[in-house]
Amino acid sequence: MTAHIKELFDLSGRVAIVTGGSRGLGREMAEGLAEAGASLMLCARREEWLTPTVKEMREGGFKVEGMLCDVVNQEQVQAVVDKTVDAFGKVDILINNAGISWGERPEKMPLDKWQKVIDINLTGAFLFAQAAGREMLKREYGRIINVASVSGLRSSADGPHYVGYAASKAGLFGLTRELAASWGRQGIRVNAIAPGFFHSRLADAAIEYAEPSIKARNPIARVGDAGELKGVAVFLAADASNYITGQTIVVDGGGTIV
């Protein structure tokens, strides 16, 4: 007998870690999981963003904890996972959303900026997947969602130019597939989301630079709204996606098909 559709999307009793969960797209996805019933551990680099978000979400009736974390610091990453287990008893879901960018043409890209982007966007995702994955393997259940970008799928000669960002997000596709292949028989599903242009602190500079051309190339002819990632995140975190792993869902209004 197949499950009822409400059961397929129900996250009651599930526990999720969301990196970069205090603002923007990360917060929207975190709220989506909470609305579906999940308990949350949010981690972010800045207390001035994290503390108000945790407070507001608790006032909304959600079960939320928060912790400051630098995703490239292995000890801090492990501490977030350990605190999640202490607070909620387990880790079911990980959304690797933390990320930064640095806009520059390839021939002018400073090495230190390149390294920082790769470290946070790619190495940070690996460290969290590794630490959370160990907990998931104990229970033979888990859902990992890596937030990549259409920048890892296609580029433009006209700019804007984000060579380090594009490379890091392309790397997430490979990481997603490798983790999915390695852990699939242990009940862990690993998938990626590749957003197009969405209004956020990270993307607004690029949108301002290229919004007319973005809209002209997009079949829906607009930039995405932050809330339009919530449903995809819940789908990949829930039992509705049990037979999907190693895949990337592109959420870009059709921008990559034209």
N, C-alpha and C positions, 0 to 999 in steps of 0.2 A: 504494500500500500504506500503510495507516495505521500509526502508530507504536505500539510496545508500550507498555502502560500505565506501566511503570516508567520508560521514556524520557520520557514526557509530564510526569512529576513530578521528573525528575532535574535537579539544579542543579549538577552537577559542572562545574567550569571557569567557572562564573558568579561575578561579583563584585558584592557588595551593600553599599550604605551604609544604615545604620539610624540615624536620629536619635532621641534619647531612648532609646538602646539599652542603657543600663546597668542598668535596673531594670524591674520590673513587666511590663506587656504588651509593651513594646519589646524587652526581653530575651527574653521567650518567643518572639516572632516571629523575632528574630535567631537564636536557637537552632534554630528550625524550619528556617530557610534553611540553616544550617550542617549540620544533620543530613541535609539533602537534597543536600549537597555543595558549597555556595557558600562562597567566601572572604568575610570580613566586614571592613568598616570601621565601628566603632561610634563615635558621637560623643555627648557629653553635656556638661552645664555643670559638673558637680562631679567633681573628681578622686577624691574619697573613694568615689564610687560606680563610676566608670569603671575605675579601675586594678584593683580586685579582680575585677570582672567579666571583664575581658580576661584576667587571669591564670587564673581558673577555667576559662574556655572554652578557653584554650590547653592547660591540663592535661587537658581532655577530648578533646584531639586535633584541635581545630578551628583553621583558619587565620584568625587575628583580629588586627587592628590597632585601636588606639583613639586618639582625638584629642579634646581639649577644644574646644568650639565654642559660641558664642552664635549661635543660628540667625538672629537679626536683624542680625548683623554681616556685611555682604556679603563683606568681605575674608576673614573667618574661614571662611565657607561655601565660598568658592572655594579656600581653602587645604586644606580637607578633601577636596574633589574632586581637587585636584592631587596630594595625598599618596596618595589611593587609586590614581590612575593610576600614580604612581611605584612604589608597592608591588606592585600587581597587574596593571598594564598597561592597565586599562580600567575602565569602570563599566557594568554591565548592569542593575542593580536599585537602586531607591531606595525606601526606606520612610520616609515623612514621618510620624514618630510623636511628635516633641517637642511638648509642650503643657503649658499651665497652666490654672488656673481661678480664679475669684474669685466667691464666692457673695454676691449682694445683689439686693434688689428693684430694678427699673429706676429708680424715682424716687430711690433712694439710691446708685446706682452712681457711685463717684468716676471722673472722667474719666481720671485717670492709670491707674487699674486697668483700665478699659475698653480704653484704648490698648495697655497691656502685653499683655493677653490677645489682642487682634487681631493685634498685631505678632508674637508668638511663634507662635500657632496658625495664622494665615493667611499673613501676610507671610513668615514663616520658611519655610513650605512652598513658597511661590512662589520664594523665592530659591534654595532647594536644587533645586527642579525646573528652574529656569532654568540653574543651573550644571551640574548633572548632565545635563540635557537636551542641552546643547551637546556634551558628550562622546558621548552616545548618538546624536546626529544624525550624527556623523562616521562611525559604523559602521552606521547605519541599523538599530539594534536597541536596545530598552530596555523596561524595565518599571518604572512608577512607581505606588506604592501610597500613597494618602493616607489616613491614619487619621482619620476624622471621628467622628461620634457620632450616636446616635438623638436626642440633644438638638437637633440641627439639623433633625430631621424632625417632632418633636412636642414640645409643652410641657404643663405641668400648672398649673392655677390654684391647686392645693394646695401647690406647691413640690416640692422645693427650687428656688430661683430663681437661675439662672446666665445672666443676659441676655447678657453678653459672650461667654461660652463658647458658648452656643447660636448666636449670630450668627456667630462665627468658624467653627464647624463647618458651618453652612449654607453659608458662603462656600466651604468646601472642595469642596462638591458642584459649584458653578459652575466653580471652578478645574479640577476633574477633567474636566468635560465639555469645557471650552475647550481644555485641553492635548491631550485625546484627539482632538478634531476637527482641531487644528492639526498634530499630529505623526503621525497614523495612517498616512499614506502613506509615512512615513519609518521604518516598522517599530517605532514606539514605542507601547506600550499603556499607558493610564493609567486606573486604576480606584480606587475608594475602598472602605474597610471602615467600616461604622457599627456599632461595638459598643454594646450596651446596658449594663446595669450589671454590671461585673466588679470583683472585689476588686483594688484597686490603691491605691497611695499617693494618687493624685489623686482617686479616687472613693470611698474609704472613708468620708469624712465625710458625703457625700450618702447613701450606703447606710445608714449608721447612723441618719440622720434619717428615712429613708423605707422601710427594708427590709420591714416588714410589708405596706405597700401595694404595693411592687414585686412581692413574691411573690404577693399576691392578684390582681394584674392580669396575671401572667405565666402562659401556658399550661403551662410546665414548672415553675413555682412555685419558682424559685430564682434566685440570682445566678450569673453565669457564672464559671467557673474560668479563670485566665489562660491555661492551655495550650489552651483551646478556640479560640483565634485562630490557633494555629500552622498548622493545616491550610489555613485560608482564605488566609493569607499565602503559603504555599508554592504553592497553586493559582494565585494571581494572578501570582506571580513566574515560574512555569514555563510550558512550552510547552502545557500542558493548557488554558490560557486564551487561546490565540493569537487566537481569534475573538471576544474580549470586550474592549470598550474603552468608556470613558466611563460605566461603570456603578457602582452602589453595592451592595455585598453587606451586608445587615443581619444582624448576629449578636447576637440579643437574646432568644433563647428564645421568640420569638413575641410579645414585649411590644407591638410596634407594630401587631399585627393585631387587637387587642381593645380 
